[in-house]
């Protein structure tokens, strides 16, 4: 028994030793497993914390590492999976966008920062061809009342290569995605005919001016630029096209001007002009359909918005001699025939301002003694063998349509300086416009407008009207200013005396800059007197005009 017991005990003892070893191994294995789990959990928590801190582009960069860490412990937390999968989708979407961009403009998708370059050469009738460069930046912003372009940060890789060529002045591009789009800030002026107002293209460098003649001058620049980009000028011109993606790669798409939708705008205060039928109708000539404009908007000062794209001129661009093409859709859709007249007798129109006695702010510049001027022109026409009729008219009381018809039936226009000259945009091509100026007042606004719309501008200076000028200055200048005005008028009398001798323009710069109240108002208030000698001089200009040569007696 003892032996048996001993053996049993021995056996028991042996079993006890084995059990202890087994328990020890079990504890060791459990510790190892715990350690591994702790390490794994630490790695997962670290990975999760790291993932949480990463930005989207960092997740892509480290996705494989993170995926390897989580897979090694056979744990893939849902948050990690979601983050990686979401970023993969974004990456796939970006690749798809890049592929679609290569097929632009069929798809219409262009990445911000892409740049199109139009190098143009335009033949003109007189002088050397006009050459220049237009650069189109997608996703750019613009300060609406200054016409200053704001480059998107995506263009940074291209700036060193293109800044000088495109005329970009901005040193550092910005994130234009934070700028409001056009439709959220600017209100469409012609509200009934604007669609998809976010999808607009604007021209940098255009001043926004509420005075309608200035506005139309700016509009012709927009029309001319659109013609170049669209390739729709009827005269000879050539446009070379280049395109670069933000990466610097060359775009694979071809130029498609149909996706250029120009827009421009007025300052918000232009709304106050809407009570004038003439202004409302004139602005209505710029609906998008048929012209190619996507809309006319009004904007407050210093409003910065993001457009689909912004065009900029390279330095040295000269549009001064570039006329709006007579085939431009603007003319056709408004029933305006820009072809020179063929009917006889030739029509000379004297467009006068009505007399407004002592209304210095809105009056003046009435051409005096028109009957005598008319007879002298007719007599000069007969002497030269020209069949000429002379019509004196005024825009007062005429509808806008009647004003257009009057311009369309004119071969030569004599008109006093004023906003009525805006209607010269409706004259047939190559019509001569003789603008009669008050003494010492010679602004060039309408000179530019006439030339840009295909006319020939001839300045003509009237005699001084010192009586009206002095009376006006005395009305608006009192106290010390009154004494200054009297001293200044002594100079003016000397200038007037010199003018009567040789009719030469002098001293106008000094007259413009004199520091007297309402000085320019008073200059404009003068009546337009023409001596008999000036009337004869004007008549010779009229009857020698090429437009009148077709009509012979």
Secondary structure, DSSP 4 states (H G I P E B T S, - for coil): -HHHHHHHHHHHHHHHHHHHHHHHHHHHHHHHHHHHHHHHHHHHHHHHHHHHH--HHHHHHHHHHHHHHHHHTT---HHHHHHHHHHHHHHHHHHHHHHHHHTTTSS----TT-EEEEEEEE--SSSSPEEEEEEEEET-EEETTTTEEE-BGGGHHHHHHHHHHHT---SS-B-GGGSPBHHHHPEESSGGG---TTS-EEETT-----SHHHHHHHHHHHHHHHHHHHT--SS-EEEEEEEE-TTSPBP-SPP-GGG--BEEEEEGGGGGGGGSHHHHHHHGGG-STTT---EEEEE-TT-EEE-SEEEEEPTT---TT-PPPTT-HHHHHTT---SPP--SSEEEEEE-PPP-TT-TTT---PBP-HHHHHHHHHHHHHHHTB-EEEEEE-STT--HHHHHHHHHT-SEEEEESSGGGGGGGGSPTT-EEEEEEPTT----HHHHHHHHTT-EEEEEEPBP-HHHHHHHHHHH--THHHHHHHHHHHHHHHHHHHHHHH----SHHHHHH---TTHHHHHHT--BB--HHHHHHHHHHHHT-GGGTT-B-
